[in-house]
């Protein structure tokens, strides 16, 4: 199973079975499904709910509460830009707009070619080096659009 394989109900049930023994298994199950498919497919929600004795709304509430869970696969490169107050005060808003412009996006999301996903994050722990960003898990302090582009192109 991977993000190129369309999830099937039996795949979801197998991932649930591997984690259901844990105390509070919902989060480990969601993480396992996202690791396998790159997102939490909508069709998985009622299966998870049935297996755990929850409502679909309860499962959806958890998925939508945590920003790292995705309803659709991310691009090959994920750009996270800090939107917390410290970074906002040193230009994160302008950085965000510049990054969206350079990748041809109107708002946070994924480019039509599936290459780049841009999304907000609320604190990367680099408050003294803002604006901060993260590209494919690597942080960038005092980030600018050119540095972000260079990181995405270096990993192409």
C-alpha positions, 0 to 999 in steps of 0.5 A, spaced: 500 500 500 502 506 498 499 513 496 499 511 488 494 505 490 487 506 491 485 504 498 480 498 498 476 497 504 480 490 506 486 495 506 483 499 511 481 494 515 488 491 515 491 497 517 485 498 523 487 491 525 494 492 526 493 498 531 486 496 534 489 493 540 492 500 542 489 504 548 486 509 544 487 506 537 483 512 533 490 516 532 494 510 531 489 508 526 489 514 522 496 515 522 497 508 519 492 510 514 495 516 512 502 513 512 499 508 507 495 512 502 498 519 503 491 521 506 485 519 510 480 517 504 473 519 505 471 512 504 475 510 510 471 514 515 465 509 516 469 503 516 473 506 522 467 508 525 464 501 525 470 498 527 471 502 533 464 503 535 464 510 533 460 515 529 462 517 522 462 524 525 466 523 531 471 520 526 471 526 522 471 530 527 478 528 529 481 528 522 478 535 521 481 537 528 488 535 527 491 539 521 496 534 519 491 529 517 489 530 509 483 529 506 487 528 499 494 526 497 499 532 498 504 534 493 510 531 492 513 537 496 510 540 502 511 547 504 509 549 510 509 556 512 509 559 519 503 563 520 504 564 528 504 571 531 512 572 531 513 570 524 507 574 522 511 580 525 517 579 520 513 578 514 510 571 514 504 574 510 508 577 504 512 570 504 506 566 504 503 571 498 510 570 494 510 563 495 503 562 492 505 567 487 511 563 484 507 556 484 501 559 481 496 558 487 491 563 489 490 560 496 493 554 500 493 547 497 496 543 491 498 545 484 495 542 479 501 538 477 501 535 484 508 537 485 507 542 491 503 543 496 503 549 500 500 549 507 500 554 514 503 551 520 502 555 527 509 555 529 515 551 527 519 553 533 524 558 530 521 564 533 527 568 533 529 566 526 522 568 522 519 568 518 520 560 518 518 555 513 519 547 512 520 544 506 519 536 506 520 536 513 527 541 513 526 547 517 528 554 514 529 560 518 529 567 515 525 564 509 524 567 503 521 565 496 527 564 493 530 559 498 523 555 498 523 554 491 531 552 491 529 547 496 523 544 492 527 544 486 533 541 489 528 535 491 525 534 484 
